[in-house]
Amino acid sequence: MDTLLLILAILCGLVGMIGSIVPVLPGPPLSFIGLLLARWSGYGNFSDRFLLVWGIVTLAVTVADNFLPVWMTKKGGGSRMAVRGSLAGLLVGMVFFPPFGLILGAFVGAFLGELYHDSRDASKAFRVAFYSFVAFLVGTGAKLIVSAVLLFYIVRSLF
């Protein structure tokens, strides 16, 4: 049973890394579940405090990733259409033009969404798209870092 839990822990850690980039998978939460599985397997001697800290970090990154694009798009002067466009562009880019479509799709989607909202101001649409793009990069980067650290601890528990 311990070996099965450890294999599941590693799988959760790896899928968590993928989920840090793919928007439909909850990356850091999956990686954290992997950390818990490693502890329950008996291989990971993680303290309660260690798990609490990483649980809080995981929760904070996950919440921030959900609110950061909306906040940054609004900070750039964007409308709700820009936020929706960014998400739609991200999904279309991910499906049809991976891996670069994921990044460019969010930018183009926000730009087109803002242009749809207000077609008279292309410079504003570009600014909004840039803010949305920065939010995507920051959120994805934070998720990747957290998931990579958690995967490191999962793998390290093997030795």
C-alpha positions in Angstrom: 0.0 0.0 0.0 2.9 2.3 0.8 4.3 1.9 -2.7 1.0 2.6 -4.3 0.6 5.8 -2.3 4.1 6.9 -3.3 3.4 6.2 -7.0 0.2 8.2 -6.7 2.1 11.0 -5.0 4.6 11.2 -7.8 1.8 11.1 -10.4 0.0 13.9 -8.6 3.2 15.9 -8.5 3.8 15.5 -12.2 0.2 16.2 -13.2 0.4 19.2 -10.8 3.3 20.6 -12.9 1.3 20.1 -16.1 -1.7 21.7 -14.3 0.4 24.8 -13.6 0.3 25.5 -17.3 -2.9 23.9 -18.5 -5.8 26.0 -17.1 -8.3 23.1 -16.6 -6.1 21.2 -14.1 -5.6 22.6 -10.6 -1.7 22.4 -10.6 -0.6 23.4 -7.1 -3.5 21.7 -5.3 -2.7 18.4 -7.1 1.0 18.8 -6.2 0.0 19.4 -2.5 -2.2 16.2 -2.6 0.9 14.4 -3.8 2.8 15.8 -0.9 0.1 14.5 1.5 0.2 11.1 -0.2 4.0 10.9 0.2 3.6 11.6 3.9 0.8 9.0 4.3 2.9 6.5 2.4 5.4 6.6 5.2 8.3 7.8 2.9 7.7 11.5 3.5 8.6 12.6 7.0 7.0 16.0 6.7 6.1 17.8 9.9 2.6 19.2 10.5 4.0 22.7 10.4 5.7 22.0 7.0 2.4 20.8 5.5 0.5 23.7 7.0 2.9 26.2 5.5 2.8 24.6 2.1 -1.0 24.2 2.3 -1.3 28.0 2.9 1.1 28.7 0.1 -0.8 26.4 -2.3 -4.1 28.1 -1.3 -2.7 31.6 -1.7 -1.2 30.9 -5.2 -4.4 29.2 -6.3 -6.6 32.1 -5.1 -4.2 34.7 -6.5 -4.1 32.9 -9.9 -7.9 33.2 -10.1 -8.2 36.8 -9.1 -4.9 38.3 -10.6 -6.1 38.3 -14.2 -9.3 40.0 -13.4 -7.6 42.5 -11.1 -4.7 43.3 -13.6 -7.2 43.6 -16.5 -9.3 46.1 -14.5 -6.1 47.9 -13.4 -5.3 48.3 -17.1 -8.7 49.8 -17.7 -10.3 46.7 -19.2 -13.8 45.6 -19.3 -15.4 42.2 -18.4 -15.3 41.4 -22.2 -11.5 41.7 -22.0 -11.4 39.2 -19.2 -13.7 36.8 -21.0 -11.7 37.3 -24.2 -8.5 36.5 -22.4 -9.9 33.2 -21.1 -11.4 32.3 -24.5 -8.1 33.1 -26.2 -6.1 31.1 -23.7 -8.3 28.0 -24.3 -8.3 28.4 -28.1 -4.6 28.9 -28.1 -4.0 26.0 -25.9 -6.0 23.6 -28.1 -5.0 24.8 -31.6 -1.5 26.3 -31.2 0.3 24.7 -28.2 2.5 25.7 -26.5 2.8 29.3 -27.7 -0.9 29.7 -28.4 -1.4 29.4 -24.7 0.5 32.6 -24.1 -0.4 34.5 -27.2 -4.0 33.4 -27.0 -4.6 35.2 -23.7 -3.1 38.4 -25.1 -5.0 38.3 -28.4 -8.2 37.3 -26.6 -8.0 40.2 -24.2 -7.2 42.6 -27.0 -10.1 41.4 -29.1 -12.5 41.3 -26.1 -11.7 44.9 -25.3 -11.9 46.0 -28.9 -15.4 44.4 -29.0 -16.3 46.3 -25.9 -15.0 49.6 -27.2 -13.8 49.5 -30.9 -12.8 53.2 -30.9 -9.7 52.8 -28.7 -7.1 50.3 -30.0 -4.4 51.7 -27.7 -6.5 51.0 -24.7 -7.2 47.5 -25.9 -3.5 46.9 -26.3 -2.8 48.2 -22.8 -5.5 46.0 -21.4 -4.1 43.0 -23.3 -0.6 43.7 -21.9 -1.9 43.8 -18.4 -3.8 40.5 -18.9 -0.7 39.0 -20.4 1.5 40.0 -17.4 -1.1 38.6 -15.0 -1.0 35.3 -16.9 2.8 35.1 -16.8 2.9 36.0 -13.0 0.2 33.5 -12.1 1.6 30.7 -14.2 5.1 31.4 -12.9 4.0 31.3 -9.3 2.1 28.1 -9.9 5.1 26.5 -11.6 7.4 27.4 -8.8 5.1 26.1 -6.1 4.4 22.9 -8.0 8.1 22.3 -8.7 9.1 22.8 -5.1 6.3 20.4 -4.0 7.4 17.8 -6.6 11.0 18.2 -5.4 9.9 17.3 -1.9 7.9 14.4 -3.1 10.8 13.0 -5.1 13.2 13.7 -2.2 11.1 11.6 0.1 12.2 8.6 -1.9 15.7 8.9 -0.7 
